[in-house]
Amino acid sequence: MSAPDPVAELVEALRRALNPATTTSASAAATSAFAAASPSPPVIASPVAAPAPFSGSVGDCNGFLLQCSLALEMQPQLYPDDKAKVAFIISRLEGKALRWAEPLWTQHHPAVTSLSSFLEHFREVFGTPAGDSSIGERLCRLRQGALTVSDFALQFRTLASASGWNEQALITTYRQGLNPSIRLHLAAYEDSIGLEKFIQLSIRVATRMQLCLEEHQDQLLPPAAPRRSEHVRCPEPADEPMDLEHSDVATIERQRERQRRLAQNRCLYCGRLGHFIAECPTRPARSVVSALLPVLNIKKPLSIVVNLTVSDLCISARALLDSGSAGNFISGALCRQLRLKLTATQKAYQIHAVTGRTLQTVHHLAGPLSLQVGALHCEELHLLVLENATTDIILGRPWLELHDPVLSWKTGEILKWGEHCFGACFPNLPAPSPPQVHHLPAQATSVESPPEACPPDIPACYSHFRDVFCPRKASKLPPHRPWDCAIDLIPGEPVPKGRIYSLSIPEEKAMEEYIQEALTQGYIRPSTSPAASSFFFVAKKDGGLRPCIDYRALNQITVKFRYPLPLVPAALERLRGATIFTKLDLRSAYNLIRIREGDEWKTAFVTPTGHYEYLVMPYGLANAPSVFQDFMHTVLREFLHKCALVYIDDILIYSRSLAEHRQHVREVLQRLREYQLFLKAEKCAFHQSSVHFLGYILDRSGVRMDERKVAAVRDWPPPTTIKELQRFLGFANFYRRFIRGYSSITSPLTSLLRNKPKSLAWNPAASQAFDTLKTAFTTAPLLVHPNPELPFIVEVDASTTGVGAVLSQQQGKPPVLHPCAFFSKKLSPAEANYDIGNRELLAIKLALEEWRHWLEGAKHPFVVLTDHKNLEYLRAAKRLNPRQARWALFFTRFHFTISYRPGPKNVKADALSRLHGQEEPSEEPEPILPEKLFVSPISWNPLAP
């Protein structure tokens, strides 16, 4: 007997579904006469068409299932059970989709009898996979460009419906995708009206802009050509296709072409649709120099396009927004072009530059004239006439104070208008109540925000590299590079799922500012990732709030990238003969690296108001130091070991002469500019004869140890009590095998402890022995240079008054533990009030800060020894207090383990921690009241007669 044909079975199932009354051939024969006598029920045509065959395309999956659902719902009598419905769906498959479904049907898989089970399997194979961020990425990249607003809105709605984003995120993304001219006209409206109403509003605004353009196309004139100042030379502008003074085409032909482009709403420069000449992407930028501040090299002043109307004449012009200007001005050339009526001012006004030098004197006032910004904001005003101005209009502080606009300093757009405008400049719009402009705290956190204070000037010989020191440019989203940070996870490990922490009101405000700024900079974006690390705030020393993202769980399942950090001692050997040094410090170092495309979802963090992920490398990732070191080595590879040394974000340039050094610095700055890397001018040191770098002092005499490494022992004060002397000898005894003649050197000190004296009888011999022993501690062969090829050991301890630490390595044959550096610090009054656990943790934090250049990115994991056992479980703790959380974020930069060592064995660090202490307090309790207030002791026996 032959095997059943699966295709025949499928056809038979469909036949039975379409004619449920027909069962077997026998029953059909028995009732054939009845069937012939009785008319068949009429076949009702389906009101919907059958879906097109589905071949397995992921993008068509949801649409295909929707069409199948409509067909099944419109003809329920034809598909009475789940198996019939599944058979209908399979009948509409072809290609790889049919090949996938064939074994399910032929092997009678349980899914073919359950529609919900079949659809679940179907979506798993052909639907969009969970955690797919492609829709979100397409939303963020979507731009209007040459599309109409209606077409752009249609594409946006299609993606938005599948994104899962909240409405406010969609409104923000939609606004950013519109052309700048549309965004400017929408500045007068609030975002809280909802996405659909906001889209409809943008369409109406675009339509109104088109009508206004058609109404005034005969009156539009090109902007007045700026006149150059006598003191500033600007490059000649390139010829433009519609520049009437440079074109060789006849005048009548130029006018016809201009009118044609205006009538068809085309760009006057390139002739294409979708934008105006002011925002033409192919038009070269024109040089603009501030009229009132000619000494500043401002490449892109903050200016807006305005429409000026005088009588029946309308003209477009550029208006410079200048908060440093004490008045509102119009150029003399534009006044003559518009034939404005001038009125003499009551007194002459002198215009001064920021240096105090008088530029010119203003004698006339122009106006009134109508000034329109966007499609709705319109006002009448008078302007002072400024001859020889390099821009058409200057709107100074009086105008800014009156209208109180909220500006985007990054894009140069007006986002909101002040309350005055809704009554005077928007007569048909009600004033918003309450105002939607949020006032954020001045100390709210940011994502590596540029500082408000101006950085110090760089040397004049590098003035043309000022853009390399620009904080604003450093805050832009960097491009993708071959060195993007990859986050490869250990197979089979579950992704982290952090908890959401409740935030106080100040923290909520700071979080809103942080998220908004990071979204604006493009550093983060909304996420649909299955991963989620915890997000919370910790207090900074200045009272502000610092965001923290707990990436400990992610780091545990990340495959480590072991790119080696440079061998500092070997690299410093190449500095011999150098006499002049420059030290550079990168701004927003880790934020200059992008996350590898496709790995962004792994950096996701969750907040009470949303789920976001990073597009740039955040602080706290396990591989961040290695990735950045690899990148910097590639950028400056040709200068390494010749004139530059790079350690993560610290760059040292060295030369033999000043002339040679200036050339080296220029070459390095040029290379940083090419790779879009930026520097902190306030942390750079130029043309130094001596610099501190990575724990060493570099000067013309060579390389020597930084004295701060041994200051803890060198500055050890002479003991004043028996206990202080015992601590010093206990510290010294550990290193006795490295000091020749140790017993004879310490003999005058140990003799002071014989016979258990009650007080310390200090003498000159003891003082000499004390100084000799300190010298032995801080000189070779006891103190050795750290070797990056060997693992480090950090011993820490904390007392009630200070903390101490020793950095050691096992060197030599056989290996012997040698100290590399000592550290000691007196605690502040606030730190002294910490409990013992936090004091011990503070000792670890300060030690890692002190020796960061050795321990961060070390080749081998290092060990931290402490006598506080609870700290062994710090890195696995689920809940930390704010102080511990702030330090834990810093600890993620290091690869180490914490090991417990009992106090009696931790004598070295213990002695250093007690350097700043005093004699232990007496055990005798101090009375609360002085004795003179006591009359006599009183006893009372209530049972006495």
VENWO-V324866 format. One record per backbone hydrogen bond with DSSP energy under -0.5 kcal/mol. NH is the residue of the N-H (numbers start at 1). CO is the residue of the C=O. If there is no record, write none. Layout:
nh={NH NH}
co={CO CO}
This chain:
nh={6 9 10 11 12 13 14 15 16 17 18 19 22 23 28 29 30 31 32 35 36 37 38 44 45 54 55 60 61 64 65 66 67 68 69 70 71 72 73 74 75 76 78 79 79 85 86 87 88 89 90 91 92 92 93 94 96 97 97 98 99 100 101 102 103 104 105 106 107 108 109 112 113 114 118 118 119 120 121 122 123 124 125 126 127 132 137 138 139 140 141 142 144 147 152 153 154 155 156 157 158 159 160 161 162 163 163 164 170 171 172 173 174 175 176 177 178 178 182 183 184 185 186 187 189 193 194 198 199 200 201 202 203 204 205 206 207 208 209 210 211 212 213 214 215 216 217 219 220 227 232 234 243 244 246 247 254 255 256 257 258 259 260 261 262 263 264 265 266 267 271 274 279 280 283 296 298 299 303 304 306 307 308 309 310 313 315 316 317 319 320 320 321 322 322 323 325 329 330 331 332 335 336 337 338 339 340 343 345 349 350 351 352 353 356 359 360 362 365 366 367 369 370 371 372 373 374 377 378 378 379 381 383 384 385 386 386 387 389 393 394 395 396 397 400 401 402 403 404 406 407 408 409 412 413 415 415 416 418 421 422 422 423 423 424 425 426 429 438 440 444 448 462 463 465 466 468 469 469 470 471 474 475 475 476 484 485 486 488 489 490 493 498 501 501 508 509 510 511 512 513 514 515 516 517 518 519 520 521 522 523 524 525 527 532 533 534 535 536 538 540 543 545 546 548 550 551 555 556 557 557 558 559 562 563 565 568 571 572 573 574 575 576 578 579 580 581 582 583 584 586 587 592 592 593 595 596 599 602 603 604 605 606 607 610 612 613 615 616 617 617 618 621 624 627 628 629 630 631 632 633 634 635 636 637 639 640 640 641 642 643 644 645 647 649 650 651 652 653 654 655 661 662 663 664 665 666 667 668 669 670 671 672 673 674 675 676 677 679 680 681 683 684 685 688 691 693 693 696 697 698 698 699 700 702 704 706 709 710 711 713 714 715 716 725 726 727 728 729 730 731 732 733 734 734 735 736 738 739 739 740 742 745 746 747 749 750 751 752 753 754 756 761 762 767 768 769 770 771 772 773 774 775 776 777 778 779 782 783 784 784 788 790 793 794 795 795 796 796 797 799 803 804 805 806 807 808 808 809 811 811 816 818 818 820 821 822 823 825 827 832 833 833 834 839 840 841 842 843 844 845 846 847 848 849 850 851 852 854 855 856 857 858 859 862 863 864 865 865 866 869 871 872 873 874 876 877 885 886 887 888 889 890 891 892 893 894 896 897 899 899 901 905 906 910 911 912 913 914 914 915 917 933 934 942 944}
co={4 5 6 7 8 9 10 11 12 13 14 15 19 21 24 25 26 27 29 31 32 33 34 42 43 92 53 57 58 60 61 62 63 64 65 66 67 68 69 70 71 73 75 75 76 81 82 83 84 85 86 87 88 89 90 54 55 55 94 94 95 96 97 98 99 100 101 102 103 105 104 109 110 111 111 114 115 116 117 118 119 120 121 122 123 129 133 134 135 136 137 138 177 144 148 149 150 151 152 153 154 155 156 157 159 159 160 160 166 167 168 169 170 171 172 173 174 175 179 179 180 181 182 184 186 190 191 194 195 196 197 198 199 200 201 202 203 204 205 206 207 208 209 210 211 212 214 216 216 389 229 232 240 242 243 243 250 251 252 253 254 255 256 257 258 259 260 262 261 272 267 265 276 277 280 293 296 297 301 319 317 372 315 370 313 310 308 221 306 304 318 393 302 320 395 321 322 394 384 392 386 331 332 333 334 335 335 365 363 362 348 360 350 357 353 351 351 349 343 383 341 381 309 379 307 377 372 373 376 425 371 369 366 328 364 330 384 385 386 318 329 320 394 325 396 397 398 399 400 416 405 413 407 408 408 406 413 406 403 418 418 419 419 420 420 421 421 426 436 438 441 446 459 460 462 463 465 465 466 467 469 470 471 472 473 481 594 484 486 487 557 490 532 499 535 504 505 506 507 508 509 510 511 512 513 514 515 516 517 518 518 518 613 611 496 604 550 606 548 546 544 540 443 538 536 534 549 551 552 553 554 555 488 560 561 857 566 567 568 569 571 572 573 575 655 655 688 653 685 651 649 678 588 589 590 615 485 596 599 600 601 612 533 610 607 605 525 523 523 590 593 616 618 621 623 624 625 626 627 628 629 630 631 632 634 636 636 637 644 639 639 639 652 650 647 647 584 645 582 643 580 657 658 659 660 661 662 663 664 665 666 667 668 669 670 671 673 672 468 585 679 680 681 583 581 698 691 696 693 704 691 696 702 689 699 697 695 706 707 707 710 710 711 713 721 722 723 724 725 726 727 728 729 730 731 732 733 735 735 736 738 739 741 742 743 746 746 747 749 750 751 753 759 760 763 764 765 766 767 768 769 770 771 772 773 774 776 779 779 782 819 786 787 808 863 793 806 794 865 804 802 825 797 823 795 821 793 806 818 809 816 811 809 816 807 807 709 805 803 801 828 829 830 831 835 836 837 838 839 840 841 842 843 844 845 846 847 849 851 851 852 893 855 788 895 792 897 794 863 899 867 868 869 870 871 873 874 881 882 883 884 885 886 887 888 890 891 894 862 864 897 866 902 903 906 907 908 909 910 911 912 914 930 931 940 941}
